[in-house]
Amino acid sequence: MLRKLLITVLSVSLLTSCVSKKVYTELENNYDKLRKANMLLTDENTALSKLKSNQEASITKLKNSLIDLELQRDHLKNKVGLLQSEIDKLTESYELLSSQSSAALAENAKKNQNLLAQLEEKERELSEENERLKNLQREMNARSNRINELERLIAAKEEAMKRLKNAISNALSGFEGKGLTVVHKNGKVYVSMENKLLFSSGSWAVGSEGHRAVVQLANVLAENKEIEVLIEGHTDNVPYTGAVINDNWDLSVKRATAIVRILQDNNVSPKRITAAGRSEYNPIDSNASAEGKAKNRRIEIILTPNLDEVSKLLNE
């Protein structure tokens, strides 16, 4: 719904050849929401790694508890053995004293009863410890299974993003040295295209060479339907001086949506795409030189894996 509203507003702005301050404010607010959603995904990935460390520490603690309980169980077994030896000795004494006074027999009987009661109590404690050991073992197994599943999901997502990065690099190999880079970091793939590949100065119309590069990227994305796509437009700090739009904010948004339309026209679902303008406020180099300004004038395409399975496992 948010993308449809954004596209509608931009369409109206194109027809009227002017983007109002209200539209710009709405775009800025929408972008903030999208940026926060993107940050949330990054936080989830960090939380996932932290949860893994916590779970592993918990398993180590449980293993230590298991060792302690096994020692306690062995200690109880030794006590049971000693008590049984005492019972055997008393039984022998009882048989030897069977001819003696009834008082001595009663005393031995009482000792036997006490020892039997102690033996029953120790056996009960031993049974309880065994049950605790079984419960701890079950808990350890459940946590280990959960960690293994989290590791499997993380590894699968990471491997999928590596394959995506390689596929994109192969598809765009013909544009090396023309202001295009493809980088895999933090579980995402970043495709950066400098404006010299895409746009003329002050324009948001994609040139033929840039259009061909975006189409080839779209072909890869169309085959990877679980990938979320964020398109960010960036400018240098030279103020926009044209008459159609207001400033660099408008220019960066228009350039981002120009890329969106090419992706959409080439079988990339608009439900997966987000367009945003960053104007001059997220430079990657100094604007003090022509080279730095050229690097800052760019389109960033940020590709993020679908983390629904990971989030579901974390919330269980």
Backbone hydrogen bonds, N-H to C=O, Kabsch-Sander energy under -0.5 kcal/mol:
donor,donor_aa,acceptor,acceptor_aa,energy
5,L,1,M,-2.2
6,L,2,L,-2.3
7,I,3,R,-2.8
8,T,4,K,-2.5
9,V,5,L,-2.4
10,L,6,L,-2.2
11,S,7,I,-2.5
12,V,8,T,-2.2
13,S,9,V,-2.1
14,L,10,L,-2.1
15,L,11,S,-1.8
16,T,12,V,-2.0
17,S,13,S,-0.9
18,C,13,S,-1.1
20,S,18,C,-0.6
24,Y,20,S,-2.3
25,T,21,K,-2.6
26,E,22,K,-2.5
27,L,23,V,-2.7
28,E,24,Y,-2.7
29,N,25,T,-2.7
30,N,26,E,-2.7
31,Y,27,L,-2.6
32,D,28,E,-2.3
33,K,29,N,-2.0
34,L,30,N,-2.1
35,R,31,Y,-3.4
36,K,32,D,-2.5
37,A,33,K,-2.1
38,N,34,L,-2.3
39,M,35,R,-2.6
40,L,36,K,-2.5
41,L,37,A,-1.8
42,T,38,N,-1.8
43,D,39,M,-2.8
44,E,40,L,-2.7
45,N,41,L,-2.1
46,T,42,T,-2.2
47,A,43,D,-3.3
48,L,44,E,-2.4
49,S,45,N,-1.8
50,K,46,T,-2.3
51,L,47,A,-2.9
52,K,48,L,-2.1
53,S,49,S,-1.9
54,N,50,K,-2.5
55,Q,51,L,-2.9
56,E,52,K,-2.3
57,A,53,S,-2.3
58,S,54,N,-2.4
59,I,55,Q,-2.3
60,T,56,E,-2.1
61,K,57,A,-2.1
62,L,58,S,-2.4
63,K,59,I,-2.6
64,N,60,T,-2.1
65,S,61,K,-2.2
66,L,62,L,-2.5
67,I,63,K,-2.2
68,D,64,N,-2.2
69,L,65,S,-2.6
70,E,66,L,-2.3
71,L,67,I,-2.1
72,Q,68,D,-2.3
73,R,69,L,-2.6
74,D,70,E,-2.4
75,H,71,L,-2.3
76,L,72,Q,-2.4
77,K,73,R,-2.3
78,N,74,D,-2.2
79,K,75,H,-2.1
80,V,76,L,-2.7
81,G,77,K,-2.5
82,L,78,N,-2.4
83,L,79,K,-2.8
84,Q,80,V,-2.4
85,S,81,G,-2.0
86,E,82,L,-2.2
87,I,83,L,-2.4
88,D,84,Q,-2.3
89,K,85,S,-2.4
90,L,86,E,-2.8
91,T,87,I,-2.6
92,E,88,D,-2.1
93,S,89,K,-2.6
94,Y,90,L,-2.8
95,E,91,T,-2.1
96,L,92,E,-2.1
97,L,93,S,-2.3
98,S,95,E,-0.7
99,S,96,L,-0.5
100,Q,97,L,-1.9
105,L,101,S,-1.8
106,A,102,S,-2.4
107,E,103,A,-2.1
108,N,104,A,-2.3
109,A,105,L,-2.4
110,K,106,A,-2.4
111,K,107,E,-2.5
112,N,108,N,-2.7
113,Q,109,A,-2.5
114,N,110,K,-2.5
115,L,111,K,-2.9
116,L,112,N,-2.8
117,A,113,Q,-2.4
118,Q,114,N,-2.6
119,L,115,L,-2.8
120,E,116,L,-2.5
121,E,117,A,-2.2
122,K,118,Q,-2.7
123,E,119,L,-2.4
124,R,120,E,-2.1
125,E,121,E,-2.5
126,L,122,K,-2.6
127,S,123,E,-2.1
128,E,124,R,-2.3
129,E,125,E,-2.5
130,N,126,L,-2.3
131,E,127,S,-2.0
132,R,128,E,-2.3
133,L,129,E,-2.5
134,K,130,N,-2.1
135,N,131,E,-2.4
136,L,132,R,-2.6
137,Q,133,L,-2.2
138,R,134,K,-2.4
139,E,135,N,-2.5
140,M,136,L,-2.7
141,N,137,Q,-2.4
142,A,138,R,-2.4
143,R,139,E,-2.4
144,S,140,M,-2.6
145,N,141,N,-2.4
146,R,142,A,-2.0
147,I,143,R,-2.6
148,N,144,S,-2.7
149,E,145,N,-2.1
150,L,146,R,-2.4
151,E,147,I,-2.9
152,R,148,N,-2.3
153,L,149,E,-2.6
154,I,150,L,-2.7
155,A,151,E,-2.8
156,A,152,R,-2.5
157,K,153,L,-2.6
158,E,154,I,-2.7
159,E,155,A,-2.7
160,A,156,A,-2.4
161,M,157,K,-2.2
162,K,158,E,-2.0
163,R,159,E,-2.4
164,L,160,A,-2.3
165,K,161,M,-2.7
166,N,162,K,-2.4
167,A,163,R,-2.6
168,I,164,L,-2.7
169,S,165,K,-2.7
170,N,166,N,-2.5
171,A,167,A,-2.3
172,L,168,I,-2.2
173,S,170,N,-1.0
175,F,172,L,-2.2
176,E,173,S,-1.5
178,K,175,F,-1.8
181,T,192,S,-2.2
183,V,190,Y,-2.5
185,K,183,V,-0.6
185,K,188,K,-2.1
188,K,185,K,-2.2
189,V,303,L,-2.0
190,Y,183,V,-3.5
191,V,189,V,-0.5
191,V,301,I,-2.9
192,S,181,T,-2.6
192,S,190,Y,-0.6
193,M,299,I,-2.6
194,E,179,G,-3.2
195,N,297,R,-2.8
197,L,194,E,-1.9
198,L,194,E,-0.8
199,F,195,N,-2.3
200,S,205,A,-0.5
203,S,200,S,-2.2
206,V,204,W,-0.5
207,G,198,L,-3.2
211,H,207,G,-2.9
212,R,208,S,-2.0
213,A,209,E,-1.7
214,V,210,G,-2.4
215,V,211,H,-2.2
216,Q,212,R,-2.0
217,L,213,A,-2.0
218,A,214,V,-2.6
219,N,215,V,-2.0
220,V,216,Q,-1.2
221,L,217,L,-2.3
222,A,218,A,-2.6
223,E,219,N,-0.7
223,E,220,V,-0.8
224,N,220,V,-0.5
224,N,221,L,-1.0
225,K,223,E,-0.5
227,I,224,N,-1.4
228,E,304,T,-3.0
229,V,272,R,-3.0
230,L,302,I,-2.4
231,I,229,V,-0.5
231,I,274,T,-3.5
232,E,230,L,-0.6
232,E,300,E,-3.1
233,G,276,A,-2.4
234,H,298,R,-2.3
235,T,279,S,-3.2
251,L,247,D,-2.0
252,S,248,N,-2.7
253,V,249,W,-2.0
254,K,250,D,-2.6
255,R,251,L,-2.2
256,A,252,S,-1.8
257,T,253,V,-2.7
258,A,254,K,-1.7
259,I,255,R,-1.4
260,V,256,A,-2.0
261,R,257,T,-2.2
262,I,258,A,-1.3
263,L,259,I,-2.2
264,Q,260,V,-2.9
265,D,261,R,-2.4
266,N,262,I,-0.6
266,N,263,L,-1.0
267,N,264,Q,-1.0
268,V,263,L,-1.8
269,S,267,N,-0.6
272,R,269,S,-1.8
273,I,270,P,-0.9
274,T,229,V,-2.2
276,A,231,I,-2.4
278,R,233,G,-3.3
281,Y,278,R,-1.8
289,S,286,S,-0.7
293,K,289,S,-2.3
294,A,290,A,-2.1
295,K,291,E,-1.8
296,N,292,G,-1.9
297,R,293,K,-1.7
298,R,234,H,-0.8
298,R,296,N,-1.2
299,I,193,M,-2.6
300,E,232,E,-2.7
301,I,191,V,-3.2
301,I,299,I,-0.5
302,I,230,L,-2.9
302,I,300,E,-0.6
303,L,189,V,-3.0
303,L,301,I,-0.6
304,T,228,E,-2.4
304,T,302,I,-0.5
307,L,305,P,-0.5
311,S,307,L,-2.5
312,K,308,D,-2.4
313,L,309,E,-2.1
314,L,310,V,-2.2
315,N,311,S,-1.7
316,E,312,K,-0.7
316,E,313,L,-0.6
